[in-house]
Each structure stands twice: as C-alpha cells, then as structure tokens.
Amino acid sequence: MTKPVIIGIAGGTGSGKSTIANAIQENVQQEITVITQDSYYKSFDNLPLEERHKINYDHPVSLDNELLISHLQTLKNNLPIEMPTYDFETHLRKQTTLTKNPSKIIIVEGILIFENPQLRQLMDIKIFVDTDADIRILRRIERDLQERGRDLQSIIKQYRETVRPMHIEFVEPSKKYADVIIPEGGHNKIGIDMIVTKILSIMED
C-alpha cells in the first residue's frame, strides 16, 4: 500500500476549514480519513472546573501535539489509531475514542496545525482558509451556542481575551507556511477545484 497523502487545513476559528474538508471529500471521491486538532486538547484532570475554564485553549501549549504527531505518523505507516474525543463543556478528554483507519488521503484540520514545525513536515499539501474576522466570529458564536454548551457572554469574553490575541500571535503568521491560500473558504469553487486537481496528481505519482 502506498503512503497516504496528508493534507493540512488551517485558518482562524470559523474560517470554513470543515467546509473545505467536506468539499475535498465530495470532489476527490476517495476514502478520506479526517483528523481534527480540536480532539487533541490536553486533559487537565488535576484542575477543578473553575480553573479549567480559565485556561487559554487558543495557545499551542493547550494541545497535545506530541500525540497528534505520533498518530499521523502511525496513519502514514498504514496503521489505525484511536483518536481522542474531547468534552468542551467540562474541558476534559473523554474515556471513549474514535477508531481512525488509514486511507489514501488524510486530512488534518485545526487553527494551529501550521504553528508546529513537526506537524508541518508531515504534510504533503498545506491549505490556509482565509476568511474575514466578522464572518468568523459570527460562525464561532453560532457553533459554541449550539454545539459546545456555552452562553453568549462567555463566548464574547473568550474571543476578546484569548481567541483574537492568539489568532494575531500564532494563527495569522502561520499563513506564510501554506502552499495554497483560499479566500472565503468553501465558497471559493475555483480554489477547491485547484486543490482537488493537485491531490489527484499526487495520488497518480
């Protein structure tokens, strides 16, 4: 079995990374393994919930990148992994995991995947989804209200105190490592077509 193609999709919160990943799946029509960096937050079991709420989850140190790197290397060697699952209401890693099998295409997506040099080295294609900040914050509010059990005030507070500053410090500068920058995410059909063509050409080599 040939080595998988690993595609990294980065961009700010709410930029449309998942939309791009879904568009690739629809257009390439190959089995694809999707790995989300959000699943690899560290579990701060030793801290009470009040203290866990105060952690800056938009800083690279909050992520277990060592495990993520190890898992990508395992998938690249055509072996399955047990991807962690994370509870965003309690800020703890769950006991259950998700089995992820290797495939010809592996997509890893997250806001900070280009910040880490070892992660970047594992990627064959690096895509940065570049979306305006006002659109991103609206999407984040909607997601956190519906999927992560948060109230509006806590979302706004987190955005001001950590999300925006960390985007400026870590996420935006990592754009320089991208092979392809896609403005407006999933709405950019030409950009998606270019990526799909490149993926297919790599798989034919």
C-alpha angles and dihedrals in degrees: 000000000000122000113271122251109243116208120192118205115191135167141123125302110292093010095130103261093145091048090055091047091052092047091053090051092051095047103038092048094204130120106274131192113212120202119187121206089211088072090063101064111135117255111237095197092156092064128077117245092257091058093044089057089060096056117112100239092179093066119092093238090068090066129082094225092160090065092043091052091048091050093049090050089050092051090047087057088055096252127127125249137202105235114207121242121218133210108218094190095058096025091230134123111248124235091239124080136195119238110229117191124204118258138172091269126040120187119197115187134183144118095258105035093109093049091072115072094206092053091049092053091058093056125093093189126025118199125186117198107211113198130162116266095238092057092045095052092049090052091048092051091051093047096046093047094049104033110022104043097241132140125232096253093053091048092052092045092050092047093053097042104039117355098060097038092048091047089056094044102041116004103048094046090052089065088084090071094059122111090202131024116202116197116212095010119230093013091067101090095172091053092050092048090053092051093048090051090051093048092051091049092051091049090053094054 
